[in-house]
Amino acid sequence: MKQMTFADAEYADKRKQTRKELFLIEMHQVVPWKGCRLFLVCLG
C-alpha cells in the first residue's frame, strides 16, 4: 500500500467510505487472519 500524503490524510476523514473499504473493514473484524496465516504456514 502506498504512503499517504498530508493532503490524503486530511481528506480521508472528510470523504465517504467506499463499499470496498467498508467490506474490507468488516472482513478484518470477522475473519481471524492471524490464525489463518499460522494454519497455512503449518500446512506448508
Contacts in CASP RR format, 6 or more apart in sequence:
PFRMAT RR
TARGET T0000
AUTHOR 0000-0000-0000
METHOD contacts of the structure
MODEL  1
MKQMTFADAEYADKRKQTRKELFLIEMHQVVPWKGCRLFLVCLG
4 12 0 8 1.000
17 25 0 8 1.000
END
